[in-house]
């Protein structure tokens, strides 16, 4: 039951963030599915640094594919779809440790959080570069 609730929460988060950013309504379904699949990869990969990278890669690739399918930009799908896996709790815990003057804990959690954010950014960049090298040529019809 918890998995179902998490899946629905991921889809709702991606959809609501898309609505907040005034994303076109016909693209919200794709964002919700991509957000869910990204979070599923994150859970299956073990919620560590590699999981952040794999999640970013999956979300980046699926966003590029969805963008080509509906002829929109990939950023439209990417921003709302990556939200379920952004390590916001780590940022919150870092700030709480800093406010409690626990610098050792703040440094540890902050480094892990920034490493996760960096892994996501690297994976999204890899996906974008991979798709930028693929050029689909339009088939010319003879007159």
HELIX and SHEET records of a PDB file:
HELIX    1   1 UNK A    2  UNK A   20  1                                  19    
HELIX    2   2 UNK A   25  UNK A   27  5                                   3    
HELIX    3   3 UNK A   28  UNK A   45  1                                  18    
HELIX    4   4 UNK A   49  UNK A   70  1                                  22    
HELIX    5   5 UNK A   74  UNK A   81  1                                   8    
HELIX    6   6 UNK A   83  UNK A   85  5                                   3    
HELIX    7   7 UNK A   88  UNK A   99  1                                  12    
HELIX    8   8 UNK A  103  UNK A  132  1                                  30    
END                                                                             
